[in-house]
């Protein structure tokens, strides 16, 4: 009888393992189908969508005007420095050593001011970059909302930018649908 109990326990354990394997296989099949292409993937040319938006043109104009204004300020600083440097060169021979050192120190500070202004306005993370991020953040959000709306409507689970795509079926391109959604 003890032998029978072991066999029945073994059989019961085997059945449980087989059922567990079958259930895990069945649970994995939908995931496997999704991995093999059941997910619907779309493509959007974000650059094309962006170029169609009037908000982008307006933001570009604001950036250009702001940049031009700051460039004029930089040019004025440079002209002031050049004038001061030329004046110093003319007076250099008639100045005392202490006066020359003071003028050279003043010129050095002016030059450093020019470099600082240039970095603050036009350098990486400078005012122009911040202005661009400020102007384009709502535009990017608007595009993202339109992409999400089209993806939900068309049943896409993944949308990638066309710039990142190596190959794709042209029927997966939703660019014009996104542009229409934005209008």
C-alpha positions in Angstrom: 0.0 0.0 0.0 2.8 2.3 0.7 4.1 1.7 -2.8 0.7 2.7 -4.2 0.8 5.9 -2.2 4.1 6.8 -3.6 3.0 6.1 -7.2 -0.2 8.1 -6.7 1.8 10.9 -5.2 4.2 10.7 -8.1 1.4 10.6 -10.6 -0.3 13.5 -8.9 2.9 15.5 -8.9 3.5 14.7 -12.5 0.0 15.8 -13.5 0.4 19.0 -11.6 3.7 19.7 -13.3 2.3 18.9 -16.8 -0.7 21.1 -16.1 1.6 23.9 -14.9 3.8 23.6 -18.0 0.7 23.6 -20.3 -0.8 26.6 -18.5 2.5 28.6 -18.6 2.8 27.7 -22.3 -0.8 29.0 -23.0 -0.1 32.1 -21.0 3.1 32.7 -23.0 1.5 32.3 -26.4 -0.2 35.7 -26.4 3.1 37.3 -25.4 4.9 35.3 -28.1 2.3 36.4 -30.6 2.8 40.0 -29.6 6.5 39.6 -30.0 6.1 38.1 -33.4 4.3 41.0 -34.8 0.7 41.0 -33.5 1.3 44.5 -32.1 0.5 47.2 -34.7 3.4 49.6 -35.2 3.1 52.9 -36.9 5.5 55.5 -38.1 5.3 59.3 -38.1 7.6 61.8 -39.7 7.8 64.2 -36.8 9.9 66.7 -38.7 7.3 66.9 -41.5 4.5 67.3 -39.0 6.4 70.0 -37.2 7.1 71.9 -40.5 3.4 71.9 -41.3 2.5 73.7 -38.0 2.1 77.5 -38.0 3.2 77.5 -34.3 6.6 76.3 -35.5 7.0 79.2 -37.9 5.9 81.6 -35.2 8.4 80.1 -32.7 11.2 80.2 -35.3 10.5 83.9 -35.9 10.6 84.7 -32.2 13.9 82.8 -31.9 15.4 84.6 -34.8 14.3 88.0 -33.5 15.6 87.2 -30.0 18.9 85.9 -31.4 19.3 88.9 -33.6 18.7 91.3 -30.7 21.3 89.4 -28.6 23.8 89.4 -31.5 23.5 93.2 -31.8 24.2 93.4 -28.0 27.3 91.2 -28.6 28.4 93.3 -31.6 28.1 96.4 -29.4 30.3 94.8 -26.7 32.8 93.8 -29.3 32.9 97.3 -30.9 33.3 98.9 -27.5 36.2 96.5 -26.8 37.9 97.2 -30.1 37.6 101.0 -29.6 39.1 100.7 -26.1 41.9 98.4 -27.4 42.7 100.8 -30.2 42.7 103.8 -27.8 45.0 101.9 -25.5 47.4 101.1 -28.3 47.6 104.8 -29.2 48.2 105.9 -25.6 50.3 103.0 -24.6 53.7 104.6 -25.0 52.7 107.8 -23.1 51.2 105.9 -20.1 53.1 105.0 -16.9 53.6 101.4 -16.1 50.8 101.4 -13.5 48.4 103.1 -15.9 49.2 100.6 -18.7 48.6 97.7 -16.3 45.3 99.2 -15.2 44.2 99.7 -18.9 45.3 96.1 -19.7 43.3 94.8 -16.7 40.3 96.8 -17.9 40.6 95.5 -21.4 40.9 91.9 -20.1 37.7 92.4 -18.0 35.9 93.7 -21.1 37.0 90.7 -23.1 35.9 88.3 -20.4 32.6 90.1 -20.3 32.2 89.5 -24.0 32.9 85.8 -23.6 30.6 85.6 -20.6 27.7 87.3 -22.5 28.3 85.0 -25.5 28.2 81.9 -23.4 25.2 83.0 -21.4 23.2 83.8 -24.6 24.5 81.4 -27.2 26.4 78.7 -25.4 25.1 75.2 -24.6 22.3 75.6 -22.1 22.3 79.3 -22.7 19.4 81.7 -22.9 18.8 80.9 -26.6 18.6 77.2 -25.9 16.2 77.8 -23.0 14.0 80.1 -25.1 13.9 77.4 -27.8 12.9 74.8 -25.2 10.2 77.1 -23.8 8.8 77.9 -27.2 8.8 74.3 -28.6 7.6 72.4 -25.5 3.9 73.1 -26.1 4.4 72.4 -29.8 5.9 69.0 -29.0 3.1 68.3 -26.6 0.5 69.1 -29.2 2.2 66.8 -31.7 2.4 64.0 -29.0 -1.3 64.4 -28.2 -2.2 64.2 -31.9 0.0 61.1 -32.4 -1.7 59.5 -29.3 -5.1 60.3 -30.7 -4.4 58.8 -34.1 -2.7 55.7 -32.6 -5.7 55.1 -30.3 -8.2 55.6 -33.2 -6.2 53.4 -35.6 -5.3 50.7 -33.1 -1.5 51.2 -33.0 0.3 50.1 -29.9 3.7 51.5 -30.9 4.5 54.6 -32.9 8.1 55.4 -33.9 9.7 58.5 -35.5 10.5 57.9 -39.2 14.0 59.1 -38.6 14.6 56.1 -36.4 13.1 53.6 -38.8 15.4 51.4 -40.9 12.7 49.7 -42.9 8.9 49.8 -42.8 5.8 49.2 -44.8 4.5 52.6 -46.2 1.0 51.7 -45.0 2.3 52.1 -41.4 3.0 55.8 -42.0 0.5 57.9 -40.1 2.2 61.3 -40.8 -0.7 62.7 -42.8 -3.3 61.5 -40.3 -1.4 63.3 -37.5 -1.3 66.4 -39.6 -5.0 66.2 -40.2 -5.6 65.6 -36.5 -3.7 68.9 -35.8 -6.0 70.9 -38.0 
